[in-house]
Amino acid sequence: MIPFLSARKRHRHSDDRPLPGILQYVPRRHLLRAASLTLASGLALTGCSLFESEPPETPTPSPTPSSEEPIDPDSPEGRQIEFDRALEDAWDENSPVDRDRYVEALVDAGFDKEQMEATSETDSLGGTVAQIEISVHLGDTCIVGQAGEEGTHSVLAPPLQNGECLVGNTPPID
């Protein structure tokens, strides 16, 4: 027989007023004891942070050295700076994506058209894309960039296993 479901009469204490539902079979003092234990354990877990004497240390950024080594303009990093500048100069927020405009901007910045790849400015259904991918292969490094409605961005990456910089078929650059 389950004690709290039994029909026998129990002696009622003054704090054992019946509660609705299943709780009517649990004495109020047991509910108060459970609530007190829950509250005490919650305070014990959070209390340590309330009485902390020192504020937690926040990391401070290390100062940047004032005499940084200049970037070699012929290094991939130096060429990426020129790549970014050319794409930013060609970017126009009020114009649709123009692949040829970005290619010409890179050629004007000294990049070899033979080392470039660029995705199409139209999608498979003939619609205009929001951005294009464009890359320049520099030895064992690729500068891979995006240009489109939201602006421009580039990263340095190793070439793919097939030696190209971009995934998929890209139309030839004229």
Contacts in CASP RR format, 6 or more apart in sequence:
PFRMAT RR
TARGET T0000
AUTHOR 0000-0000-0000
METHOD contacts of the structure
MODEL  1
MIPFLSARKRHRHSDDRPLPGILQYVPRRHLLRAASLTLASGLALTGCSL
FESEPPETPTPSPTPSSEEPIDPDSPEGRQIEFDRALEDAWDENSPVDRD
RYVEALVDAGFDKEQMEATSETDSLGGTVAQIEISVHLGDTCIVGQAGEE
GTHSVLAPPLQNGECLVGNTPPID
4 25 0 8 1.000
4 26 0 8 1.000
5 25 0 8 1.000
13 27 0 8 1.000
13 29 0 8 1.000
15 27 0 8 1.000
15 28 0 8 1.000
15 29 0 8 1.000
15 32 0 8 1.000
16 27 0 8 1.000
16 28 0 8 1.000
16 29 0 8 1.000
17 28 0 8 1.000
18 24 0 8 1.000
19 26 0 8 1.000
19 28 0 8 1.000
19 31 0 8 1.000
23 31 0 8 1.000
71 77 0 8 1.000
71 78 0 8 1.000
71 81 0 8 1.000
72 78 0 8 1.000
73 79 0 8 1.000
73 81 0 8 1.000
73 82 0 8 1.000
76 138 0 8 1.000
76 141 0 8 1.000
76 143 0 8 1.000
76 156 0 8 1.000
77 156 0 8 1.000
79 111 0 8 1.000
79 136 0 8 1.000
79 138 0 8 1.000
79 143 0 8 1.000
80 143 0 8 1.000
80 154 0 8 1.000
80 156 0 8 1.000
82 109 0 8 1.000
82 110 0 8 1.000
82 111 0 8 1.000
83 106 0 8 1.000
83 109 0 8 1.000
83 111 0 8 1.000
83 136 0 8 1.000
83 143 0 8 1.000
83 145 0 8 1.000
83 154 0 8 1.000
84 152 0 8 1.000
84 154 0 8 1.000
85 109 0 8 1.000
86 102 0 8 1.000
86 105 0 8 1.000
86 106 0 8 1.000
86 108 0 8 1.000
86 109 0 8 1.000
86 111 0 8 1.000
87 102 0 8 1.000
87 105 0 8 1.000
87 106 0 8 1.000
87 134 0 8 1.000
87 145 0 8 1.000
87 147 0 8 1.000
87 152 0 8 1.000
87 154 0 8 1.000
88 151 0 8 1.000
88 152 0 8 1.000
89 105 0 8 1.000
90 101 0 8 1.000
90 102 0 8 1.000
90 104 0 8 1.000
90 105 0 8 1.000
90 147 0 8 1.000
91 147 0 8 1.000
91 148 0 8 1.000
91 151 0 8 1.000
91 152 0 8 1.000
93 149 0 8 1.000
93 151 0 8 1.000
96 121 0 8 1.000
96 128 0 8 1.000
97 121 0 8 1.000
97 128 0 8 1.000
97 129 0 8 1.000
97 130 0 8 1.000
97 131 0 8 1.000
97 132 0 8 1.000
97 147 0 8 1.000
97 148 0 8 1.000
97 149 0 8 1.000
98 121 0 8 1.000
99 118 0 8 1.000
99 119 0 8 1.000
99 120 0 8 1.000
99 121 0 8 1.000
99 132 0 8 1.000
99 134 0 8 1.000
100 174 0 8 1.000
102 118 0 8 1.000
102 132 0 8 1.000
102 134 0 8 1.000
102 147 0 8 1.000
103 113 0 8 1.000
103 116 0 8 1.000
103 118 0 8 1.000
103 134 0 8 1.000
103 173 0 8 1.000
106 116 0 8 1.000
106 134 0 8 1.000
106 136 0 8 1.000
107 113 0 8 1.000
111 136 0 8 1.000
112 136 0 8 1.000
113 173 0 8 1.000
115 136 0 8 1.000
115 137 0 8 1.000
115 138 0 8 1.000
116 134 0 8 1.000
116 135 0 8 1.000
116 136 0 8 1.000
116 137 0 8 1.000
116 173 0 8 1.000
117 133 0 8 1.000
117 134 0 8 1.000
117 135 0 8 1.000
117 137 0 8 1.000
117 164 0 8 1.000
117 165 0 8 1.000
117 166 0 8 1.000
117 170 0 8 1.000
117 173 0 8 1.000
118 132 0 8 1.000
118 133 0 8 1.000
118 134 0 8 1.000
118 135 0 8 1.000
118 166 0 8 1.000
118 170 0 8 1.000
118 171 0 8 1.000
118 173 0 8 1.000
119 129 0 8 1.000
119 132 0 8 1.000
119 133 0 8 1.000
119 134 0 8 1.000
119 166 0 8 1.000
119 170 0 8 1.000
119 171 0 8 1.000
120 129 0 8 1.000
120 132 0 8 1.000
120 170 0 8 1.000
120 171 0 8 1.000
121 128 0 8 1.000
121 129 0 8 1.000
121 132 0 8 1.000
122 128 0 8 1.000
122 129 0 8 1.000
123 129 0 8 1.000
130 148 0 8 1.000
130 149 0 8 1.000
130 150 0 8 1.000
131 146 0 8 1.000
131 147 0 8 1.000
131 148 0 8 1.000
131 149 0 8 1.000
131 150 0 8 1.000
131 151 0 8 1.000
132 146 0 8 1.000
132 147 0 8 1.000
132 148 0 8 1.000
133 144 0 8 1.000
133 145 0 8 1.000
133 146 0 8 1.000
133 166 0 8 1.000
134 144 0 8 1.000
134 145 0 8 1.000
134 146 0 8 1.000
134 147 0 8 1.000
135 142 0 8 1.000
135 143 0 8 1.000
135 144 0 8 1.000
135 145 0 8 1.000
135 165 0 8 1.000
135 166 0 8 1.000
136 142 0 8 1.000
136 143 0 8 1.000
136 165 0 8 1.000
137 159 0 8 1.000
137 163 0 8 1.000
137 164 0 8 1.000
137 165 0 8 1.000
139 159 0 8 1.000
140 158 0 8 1.000
140 159 0 8 1.000
141 156 0 8 1.000
141 157 0 8 1.000
141 158 0 8 1.000
141 159 0 8 1.000
142 156 0 8 1.000
142 157 0 8 1.000
142 158 0 8 1.000
142 159 0 8 1.000
142 165 0 8 1.000
143 154 0 8 1.000
143 155 0 8 1.000
143 156 0 8 1.000
143 165 0 8 1.000
144 154 0 8 1.000
144 155 0 8 1.000
144 156 0 8 1.000
144 157 0 8 1.000
144 165 0 8 1.000
144 166 0 8 1.000
145 152 0 8 1.000
145 153 0 8 1.000
145 154 0 8 1.000
145 155 0 8 1.000
146 152 0 8 1.000
146 153 0 8 1.000
146 154 0 8 1.000
157 165 0 8 1.000
159 165 0 8 1.000
160 167 0 8 1.000
END
